[in-house]
Amino acid sequence: MIAVLAGVIGALFGFSGALLGAWIKSRGEQQRWLRDQKLTGAAELVSAGTNIFELRHGNKVLLESFEPGELREWQTQLQKNRAAIHLLCAQETRDHADAFVKSCWRAKTGDREHKDKTIAALRAFTTSLRKEIGSE
């Protein structure tokens, strides 16, 4: 009887260990997926925002090759990834993303002070995101 009880207890511990291992692995995969989604959204938001800023700020190289449909694509990309940031990130990161996006749209040709503010907003966003995903 004791041998059977010991076998049952051993099996329960083994099964519990397997469940715990599966849960830990699942949790790690979920965290990696969330981190990847945040990074992808942020990278595409920064890319689209930078293109919009450069266009509005008067980048001559960009202006020479610019086609009107590109602005719509950048705007769509910007809004899509802004939504991803809003769904997945903490409030501080969302606020910095919003500040960066607004700054990109407010750019004017040759406005050095505004360019400095936009760069500061971009730095604040990336710093907040890095802190959030643990890659400081």
N, C-alpha and C positions, 0 to 999 in steps of 0.2 A: 504494500500500500504506500509506504514512504517512497519507494522507488518511482511509482507512478506519479505521485504528487510532485516529486522533484523534477520529473520529466515534463510535467504540465507547466510548472513554474518556469523552467528553463525555456520552454517553447514560448511562453508569454513574454518573457524578457527578450527573446530573440525577435519575436514579432513586433514588440514595442520599439526595439532598436531600429528595425527596418522602417517602421512608420515614421519615427523621428528623423531618420536619415532622409527619407523621401520628402518630408515637410521642409527640412532645412535646404535641401537641393532646390525644391520648388520656390522657396522664398528667395534664394539667391538668384535664380533665373528671372524671377519677377523684378527684382531690384536692377539686374543688368538690363532687362528690357526697358524699364522706366528710364534708366540713365541714358540708354541709347536713343530713346525717343526725345528726351530733353535736348541731347546734344545735336541730333539731326534738326529738330525744330529751331534751335538757336542758331546753328550754322546757316540754315537757309534764310532765317529772318535777317541775320546780319548781312548776308550776301545781297538780298533784295533791297534792304534798307540802304546799304552802301551804294548800290547802283542808283537808287532814287536820289540819294544825297548828291552824288557826283554829277548826275544830270542837272539837278536844280541849282547846284553850286557853280555850274558852268565849265565842267571838265571838257576842254577842247577836243581831246581824242575821242571821248565818248559821244560828244555832240556830232562829230563828223560821221560816225558810223551808226548813229541812233535811228531806229525805226519806231514809229508811233505804237505799234503793237507790243513792243518790248515793255513800255511803261505799264500797259495793262497786265502783262505777264508778271512783272515785278510786283505790282500792287496785289495781284491775286496770291502770289507766293508769300508776300509780306503778311497779308491778312490770314492766310491759312496757317502759317507758322506762328503767328501771334496768338491765334486761337489755341494751338497746341501748347504754347508756353502758358497760357491762361488756364488750361485744363490740367496741366501736369506739375507746374512749379508753385513754389511758395509765394506769398504776397510780395515780399521784398523783390524777388526776381521779376515778377509780373510788373511791378511799378517801374523798375529800371528798364524793362523792355518797352513799356509804353512811352517812357521819356525819350528813349532812343528813336522810336518810330516817329513820334511827333517832331523831334528835332530834325529828322531826315526830310520830312515834308515841308518844314518851315525854312529850308535852306534857300539862300538867295545868292546870286552871282557875286563873287568877290568879298563876301562878308566873313572876314577872318575871325571875328569874335564868336560868331555863330558856329563856325567850323570847330573852334576850340570847345565850345559847349557840346557839340555833337560827339566829338571824340571823348570828352569826359563822360557823357551819357553811355557811350559804347563801353568804355572801361568799367563803369559802375555795373552795367549789365553783365559783362563777362566775369567780373569779380564775384558778383552775387551768385551767378550760375555755378562757377567753380566751387564756391563754398557749399552750395546746395548738393552738388553731386560728389563732393569729397575729393576734388582734384586740385587743391590749392597749391 
